[in-house]
Amino acid sequence: MIDLKKIRAEFPIFSHHPKLVYLDNAATTHKPQSVITAISDFYQKENTNIHRGIYPLAAQTTQKYEQVRNKVAQFLNAPNSNNIVYTSGTTASTNLVAHSFLNTRLKKGDEVIISAMEHHANLIPWQMICKKNGANLSIIPMNKEGELDLVSFRKMISEKTKMVAIVHVSNSLGTVNPIEEIIEISHQKNIPVLVDAAQSVAHYPIDVQALDVDFLTFSGHKLFGPTGIGILYGKEQYLSAMHPYQFGGDMIKNVTFEETTFADVPQRFEAGTTNVAGVIGLGTAIDFVNQLDRRAIINYLNDLTLDATGKLLKINGLEIVGTAKNKSSIISFALRNIHPHDVATFLGTDHIAVRAGNHCTQPVMDYFNLPGTTRASFTIYNQPEEVDFLVEKIKEIQQFFS
């Protein structure tokens, strides 16, 4: 049994904004007090740089920094901490793979495959690399329910395919993609796969070894952690073959004016002073998630999403965009003749925080011939009465515009 009040009480944002109905969790999640305290304590009691100082305080900070790397590896069931690269977020992680892994492997006539529902961060890097190298960007089609066409995907793959990059959970449709099957299909042709887990990592346990995924990315701020910190998981065979594309301090072995040799993986990809406080906060966020009953959380959010879906569908003129059989706790909807920005503005006056627009998935909105949608996304601190309040206020918006 989940103690919802106890979980919600761990997030101080709600004590400062007691009327807040926060349904924008796909954009960013709030932070439990433990994460906020960990970051504050670091700056007040431990602040030093890592990998540079040999005095005790610096050595202590370096140890904590690397302990979090071990924690992330355990969280993902990675073989070891060398598989874990710190970045600034999912976007930076994807760009790192595009530039340092694929750029040197891609030639004219080759192909990269992504899906029709990718966030811009898992579309534009591949688009740019393909254009630079004369390669083709191919798109796995989807149906009107927001489900990928894997029959077409099987037919698309060829000896020219050099990379498959796929989102685990769509941030605009809520679709949970069958990444296990996509990875298996790709590996039959020895094609590496990157999975964007930004929307899934907070709710679904991820085992990178069981998935046999080659690269996986996520951001700390969607896992109840701080902004500005992200993770790239990569198989060691690929990371070791990659050259860095950002250069500076703390990622080298030896430097002369004529030549530079780089540090081993993963340090070679962490140029300059990294977000040390963010790493500490991410470690604490993982501790927070690990103490939850994750199966119970999944069941609760499934029930909450089904309840919200059923009640929203009873509203005349409301259409849910993204009705895949396997969905996460994300609901995008459109109200007939009312712009999503107007919906979000009116809901905001009643302290309901939702997202409106194309959600950085403009091709998805083009596919559905919509200017955008209003998106409600749920997580562990959301409650059933918030669903009822949302439905009530949407009905009032309809009455106002009618």
C-alpha positions, 0 to 999 in steps of 0.5 A, spaced: 500 500 500 502 506 497 502 512 503 500 518 498 500 523 503 507 521 506 510 521 499 507 528 497 509 531 504 517 529 502 516 535 496 516 542 499 514 545 493 507 543 495 508 546 502 509 553 499 504 552 493 498 548 497 493 549 491 498 547 486 495 541 482 502 540 478 501 535 472 507 537 468 511 532 470 513 530 463 517 536 463 520 536 469 519 533 476 519 536 483 525 535 488 524 531 495 527 535 501 532 529 501 535 532 494 535 539 496 538 538 502 544 534 499 545 539 494 545 545 499 549 541 504 554 540 498 555 547 497 555 549 505 560 543 507 563 540 502 564 544 496 571 542 492 572 540 485 573 533 483 579 529 480 584 535 482 586 536 489 589 531 493 587 535 500 582 531 504 576 535 502 577 534 495 579 527 495 572 526 499 568 530 494 571 525 488 570 519 492 562 521 493 562 523 485 565 516 483 560 513 488 554 516 485 557 513 478 557 506 481 550 507 484 547 509 477 550 503 474 547 499 479 540 503 478 541 501 471 544 494 472 550 496 468 556 491 468 560 497 471 561 504 472 565 505 466 559 504 462 556 511 465 558 518 463 556 524 466 553 529 461 548 535 462 542 531 460 538 527 455 540 532 449 547 532 451 548 525 451 544 524 445 549 529 441 555 525 444 553 519 441 551 522 434 558 526 434 563 521 437 560 515 435 556 515 429 559 521 425 566 517 424 562 511 422 557 514 417 558 515 410 554 517 403 548 513 402 548 510 409 542 510 414 539 512 421 533 510 423 528 513 428 521 513 429 515 518 428 514 520 435 521 522 437 522 528 441 526 533 437 533 532 441 532 525 438 531 527 431 535 533 430 542 530 432 541 525 427 538 529 422 544 534 422 549 528 422 546 525 416 546 531 412 553 532 414 555 525 411 550 524 405 546 519 409 539 518 410 534 519 416 529 514 415 522 514 420 519 508 423 511 510 421 506 510 426 498 509 426 493 514 429 493 510 435 500 512 436 503 505 435 509 504 431 509 499 425 514 494 426 512 490 420 515 496 416 521 497 421 523 490 419 523 491 412 526 498 413 533 495 416 538 494 411 546 493 410 546 501 410 543 502 417 548 504 421 544 506 427 537 506 430 535 511 435 528 510 439 524 513 445 522 508 450 516 513 452 513 518 448 513 525 451 507 527 447 503 521 446 504 517 452 506 511 448 510 505 451 514 503 445 516 495 445 524 497 445 525 489 447 523 487 440 526 493 437 533 492 440 532 484 438 530 486 430 536 491 430 541 486 433 539 481 428 543 485 423 548 488 428 545 495 428 547 498 435 541 502 438 540 508 442 534 508 447 531 515 450 529 513 457 528 520 459 520 519 460 521 512 463 526 512 468 523 515 473 517 510 473 520 503 470 525 499 472 531 499 467 536 493 466 540 495 460 544 488 460 537 484 460 535 489 454 542 488 451 541 496 449 547 499 446 546 506 449 541 509 453 540 516 455 536 520 461 536 526 465 536 527 472 531 533 473 525 528 470 528 523 476 526 527 482 533 530 481 536 537 479 537 540 472 543 540 468 545 533 470 544 527 465 547 520 464 549 516 458 550 509 458 554 505 453 557 498 452 564 499 453 566 496 447 563 502 443 565 507 448 572 505 448 572 506 441 569 513 441 573 519 441 571 526 445 568 531 441 569 536 447 576 538 449 579 541 456 581 539 462 580 533 466 579 528 460 586 527 458 592 523 459 598 527 457 598 534 453 604 537 449 603 543 444 604 537 439 600 532 441 594 530 446 592 523 449 586 522 452 583 519 459 580 512 459 573 511 459 568 515 461 573 520 464 575 522 456 567 525 455 567 529 461 571 535 459 572 541 464 569 542 471 562 538 471 556 539 475 559 536 481 553 538 485 548 535 480 551 529 481 551 529 488 543 530 487 542 525 482 545 520 487 540 522 492 534 522 487 536 515 486 536 513 493 529 516 494 526 512 488 530 506 490 526 506 497 519 506 493 515 500 491 516 501 484 511 495 482 506 499 486 507 505 483 507 503 476 500 500 478 498 506 482 499 511 476 496 506 471 490 506 475 490 514 476 491 514 468 485 510 466 481 514 471 483 520 468 482 517 461 475 515 462 473 521 465 476 526 460 473 522 454 466 523 457 467 531 456 464 532 449 468 535 444 475 532 447 479 528 443 485 524 447 491 524 442 495 518 443 491 512 445 496 506 444 494 500 448 501 500 452 501 507 455 504 511 460 502 516 465 501 522 460 495 524 457 495 529 451 488 532 449 485 537 444 478 541 445 474 542 439 475 549 437 479 551 443 487 553 442 491 548 447 494 555 449 488 558 451 486 551 455 493 551 459 492 559 461 485 558 463 487 552 467 493 556 470 488 561 473 486 555 478 493 553 479 493 547 475 500 546 471 499 543 464 503 543 458 501 546 452 504 546 445 507 541 440 512 538 446 518 538 442 515 533 437 512 538 432 512 532 426 507 528 431 503 534 431 503 535 424 501 528 423 495 529 427 494 536 423 494 539 430 497 546 432 499 542 439 495 539 445 494 540 452 498 535 456 497 532 463 502 528 466 502 524 472 507 522 477 508 519 484 505 525 488 499 526 484 492 524 487 485 522 484 482 528 487 487 532 482 484 528 476 477 530 478 479 538 479 482 538 472 476 535 469 471 540 472 475 546 470 476 543 463 468 543 463 468 550 465 473 552 460 468 549 455 462 553 457 466 559 457 468 559 450 461 556 448 
